[in-house]
Amino acid sequence: MGADTDRHFIERMTWQQVARRIGDGAAAILPIGAAAKQHGFHLPLNTDRLQAEWLAARIAGPVDALIWPTLTYGHYPAFVEYAGSGSLSAATFETLVHEVAAAILGGGCRKLLVLNTGISTLAPVDRALARLNTSRVMHLWTHGGPRYPRVAKALAQQSHGSHADELETSLMLALAPHLVDMARAEASPAVTRDTPGPLTPSNPNSPNYSRSGSYGDPTLATSAKGEILLAAMLDDLHEHVAAFVTKPPAAEPKPATMQSLL
């Protein structure tokens, strides 16, 4: 990202520039991506943030949207045993998302897209946005569909996975290869079925034991797979964004008025 994206990220603009763009009808994007969440031995803790901001910049261009600063702390309870990994309670995170989103809409943006890279964050974000005018806000999950899940299923060679695995590592090899240390990539132990609960680096007897923090097999990742996955993901996102931004929002409900008593 460089000068070509400066017109989208509000943190690089003055408040007058932001006000002018809002006045011209610009939609807003609020990325959600952890900056303090382990991603195995081979990926940095800000992997989710990097993906969220890279994707936000790409979907902002065609609709000339404004991108708000990324929410880098969220509800990530599965990773707290790993050094540096932080997690808010679901209730605190839901309140954070609701207040930030409400402020963006209250500041004059006609539409808001909340771009979410997480899994455990999905339900709290849904609850937070349900309390707003749902015709003006959209929850976009980066791994939604329909194209990405189909392509991911066709490409994956690993037997299981969902975190710092073959697919996520492939994505990072495509968008930020200089940050991926494939020599340190390590698969998690094989499992016969997914077991709910946090990952642990300290209890080898747990069904969710992972020394590295990966869940899946990142050693199978390639940049070629990542390019295909990114293309499918972007096609999905562009389609959803274009349909949402061009659809007129519903009228805000009128405040109740007092009836005069005779």
Summary of the structure (lengths in Angstrom):
residues: 262
radius of gyration: 20.0
end to end distance: 65.2
largest distance: 81.7
contacts: 834
relative contact order: 0.16
helix: 43%
strand: 10%
